[in-house]
Amino acid sequence: MLGVSPSDSEVWERARSERWVVVSKDADFLHRALVSAPPPWVVHVRLGNVRLRVFQELLAGLWPRVEAEFPEAKVVSVFHDRLEVIR
């Protein structure tokens, strides 16, 4: 694993090499995916402040649609009412 507090760069490199999906509210991962080749897959969560249970339910409900966008998508942004995909 990556340890208790891995840096963004450590997460990025591990995700890229292991073909993981980075799920984050942090726009830094979105920006990095746009300029990096090849980037790991990034799910940019744009739900605002929600309780953990609501977050988990929303993401679980949308996950099949999110997953269907990969591997072509670089970034899938998740909103309450829609997905936005960057290829």
URVENNOR-V120926 format. One record per run of one state. SS is the DSSP state (a for helix, b for strand, c for the rest). FROM is the first residue (numbers start at 0). TO is the last residue. If there is no record, write none. Layout:
ss = (SS SS)
from = (FROM FROM)
to = (TO TO)
//
This chain:
ss = (c a c b c a c b c a c b c b c)
from = (0 7 18 20 24 26 35 40 45 51 69 74 78 82 86)
to = (6 17 19 23 25 34 39 44 50 68 73 77 81 85 86)
//
